Amino acid sequence: METIKSIYRIGYGPSSSHTMGPKKAAEIFLSSNKNADRYIATLFGSLAATGKGHLTDVAIESVFADRNIEIVWRKDIVPEKHTNALKLEAIKNSKTIAEETFYSIGGGKIISDSIPPEESEKTYPFDNLNEILKYCNKNGMQLWQVVFEFENDDIKTHLKEVWQVMQESIQNGLTNEGTLPGAIKLPRKALATFSRANSLKSSLRRLATLFSYALAVSEENAGGGKIVTAPTCGSCGVLPAVLYYLKTLHNYKDSQIIKALATAGLLGTVVRKNASISGAEVGCQGEIGTACAMASGAATQLFGGTIFQVEYAAEMGLEHHLGLTCDPVCGLVQIPCIERNVFAASRALTHNTYAILSDGRHRISFDQVVETMKLTGKDIPSLYRETSEGGLALLNGLGID
C-alpha cells in the first residue's frame, strides 16, 4: 500500500480528478516541452463530459498562461485504462514534437506511461485492512501507530499541515458569502447555518454547527478555494467537519486529531488500493462513501474505540453509501455534492455511536464492503459516473440549459 499522503493532497477546488490532476499533468508536460509553438490538450471520457463545470480547461490554461493552447473535448471516447484521460501535444513548425497521455485517477493523483502508479513504491507491507488489524492485534498497537511506524519521518509534519489547512478552510467558509461560480448561481449557506445554530436548543445547535462546518469546506471547494482532498475534492468537507466539531465540542487536542487523521488516511488508502475513490470510475460511493468511512473510523478512535470498533464504524460508513451515483448538475461540484458532504458528516457520528455501543463484532468486514463497492461501481452505468448524462443532472427544474 502507498503512503497516506496521496489521500491528503493540499490544493484548490473544485475537483481533485478534474482540476488538480489535469493541472499537475499540464505542469509536468510543459516543464519538458517549453519550446513549442502551440499546444493541444484533448480531454476524453468523464474528463470531457463534466470538465467545463469542473473548470478543467481553466486549470490547464492557467498553467500554459499566455502560450497558445487549444482545448479539445472528446467525451465520446472513453479510454480503457481510465475514463479521466488527457492527451497533451506540443506542436512546433506544424509538427508534433511531443505527446503524452495522462490519467487522473482520483484524489488529484495522475499516472501516465512515464509516471507509474505510486504503488510501485510501497510504504506499507499490507494489502488490506484485515492484515493491518492482525498486525495491530499481534503487537498491541492502534491503527495510528501503524502509520507512524511505516511512513517517513515527515508524516507528522504533513498531517499537521493538513489539519491546519482543513481548519482554515472551515474558517474561510464561515466568513465568505455570496454566490458560488457557475450556471446554477447557488448561494453559500455555511455562515447563515452557523449563525442560526446559536438560536437553537442544544441538540439541534450541535447538529446545525456540524452542518455549517461541512458546508463551509464544501463551499470553499466549489468556489475554487484551498482545501485538502479527503479523499477527493468533492468529498473534502466530511472529515474536516467531523474532526473540527469534535475538537470544539469535546476539546480534543490537536495531537489527538493528528492521530485520528492518520487512521482515517489508512482507511482511505485501503479503499484506493482495492477499489477506487474516483467518482468517474465507481460513482460517488467511492468519494462520499470513503470520506464517511474515514470520518466514522476517526471519530470512533477519538472516543476510545478499539481497533475492531474503528473497523466496524468505517465499514458502516462505506456500506451505507453503496450504489451512490455521481450525477452533478451542470457538471458542477455543487448539487448534490455539497449536501452529500453535510449528511455524510452526520452519518459518520451516528456510525461512531453505533460502533461504540457494540463490542466491535459484526458479520461483514470493511474489506468485503470495499470489494463490493468496486464491483458495484463497475455495474453502475456510465451515465451515473460523473458524466452528467443521467440522474439529477437531467433535471430541468433549475431553469438551466
Order of alpha helices (4+ residues) and beta strands (2+ residues): beta-alpha-beta-alpha-alpha-beta-beta-beta-beta-alpha-alpha-alpha-alpha-alpha-beta-alpha-alpha-alpha-alpha-alpha-alpha-alpha
